[in-house]
Amino acid sequence: METVQVSLSKDVFVKLQEIAEPLIDDINSVIERLINNHLESLSLSSKIRIESSSSNNSEFWRSNRGEQFKVGTKLSANYKGKSYNATIQIDGINFEGNLYDSPSAAGVAVKKSAGITGSALSTDGWSFWNMLEPDSNQWVSINTVRYEKKC
């Protein structure tokens, strides 16, 4: 494989590290996965719109790792003794009026809103957020739901 060198801002590099699977991914594999997921989401997005306009199917948002969440799903996190809420929208996670492309990015936004800075901002969004599970009406970790494939 031929390689090229690319310069990244520190912010972009940190975000790529947040997305990476520890001990599995390198920066190249993270970028490759993001590109593939983006291309799939473009295809999926148009497919979802076609299906939803022709039937009563629900729309889903696809995370940057490929997991799907039903649009309208409520998310909640408790951090530093305070409760934070977000909602899944067709184009991302809405927290305080801003859209985020991953649970980790939304978790970082929560920490920033709590005044956290520096390396303490690093967040595993999959263990940070809980979702209101529609069948049981109970709050469950999105990490658990992710592995059960019930999103």
N, C-alpha and C positions, 0 to 999 in steps of 0.2 A: 504494500500500500504506500503510495506516495503521500507525503505529508507537506503541509505548509504551516507557517507560523502566523498566528493571529494575535493581535493585541486586544486585551479586554480591560474595561475599567474594573476597579476593585469591587464596586457594587455588583456588577454583572458576575464576576468570578464568585463572590460570596453567594449569590443567588443560585448559581450552578452547583456549588457545593451543598446548598440546602436541599436541592433536588436529588443529588446523587445518593445511591444506595451505598452505605459504607462498606468498604472492602470488596465491592463488586464493580462499581462504575469508576471510570476515569472521565475527565472533562469531555473527551471526544464522544464517549458513549452517551453521556447526558445530552449533549447537543444533538446527536443523531436521533435519540429517542424523542426529544422535543420537536424536531423537524417532522419525524414520522407521525407523531401524535397530532401535530398541527395539520398536516396533510389529511390524516384520517378524520379529524374534527371538521374540516371543511366539507368533506364528503358526507360525514355523519350528519352535520348540521343541515345540509340541504335535504338529506333523506328524512330526518326527523320532521322537518317542516312539511314535506310532502305527505308523510304518514299522518301527521297530526291534523292536517287540513282535510284529509280524506276519511278520518275515523276519529274515535275518541281516545286515541293513544295519548299518554302523557309525554311531555317533553323532558329530556334529560340533559344535564350538563356533564361533560366528560372532563375529568381531571387531567393534568399533564402526564399522569402515569396510566391513564386509560380507564380508571374506575368511573362508573356512571352514578350520578345522584339525580333523583327526581327534582325537577324545578319546583321551588316552593318549600323544600325541606328546610326545617328550622335547625340551626346550629347554636350550641351554647358552650361557653368555656368559663371556668372559674379561675381567676388569676389574681394573686395577691389579695384575696378576700373579696373580690368584686366579680360580679357575673357580667359576661359579655355575650351579645347575641349577633348572629349573622343569618343570612338566608341564601340558599342556592338559587341562582338565576340562570337563565339559558347560557349566558356568557361568562359566568364566574361566580365567586362567592362575594356577596354584598355585605360589607362591614362598614357601618357609619357612612353609607353613600358612596363608597369606593369599591370597585370590583377587583378581585384578586384571582389569579389563575391557579392557585393551589391552596390547600389547607395550611401549609407552612407559611406561605406569604401572608395569608389572613391572620395567622397566629402572630407573626412578626408585627403586623399592624396593631394588634391588640397590645402587645408589649410596648410598642412605641407610644400608644395612647396612654399607657400607664407610666410613661416617663423613663422607660428602660433604654439604655444606649449600649453601644459597643458589642462585645462578643456575647453578652447576656441576651441579645436579641435572637440568637439562634434558636429555632423552634422546630420540633417534629410535630407538624400540624395534625398528623394522623393520631397521635396520642393526646394532643392538646384539646381537640374539639369533640363534643358529643352531638348526636343528632336525635331528634324526636322520631322514634321508630313508629311508623303509621299503624302497623298491625297490633302492637302491644301498647301504644301510646306511652312508652317508656323512653327515657333518655339512655342511649347506649353510645359507647365510643365508636367513632367512625373507623377506627383501626380494626375493631372487632368485626364490624359490618363489612369492611373492605375484604377481609379474609374469608368471610362467609359468602361473599358475592351476592349480598342482598341489597345493594345500593339501588 
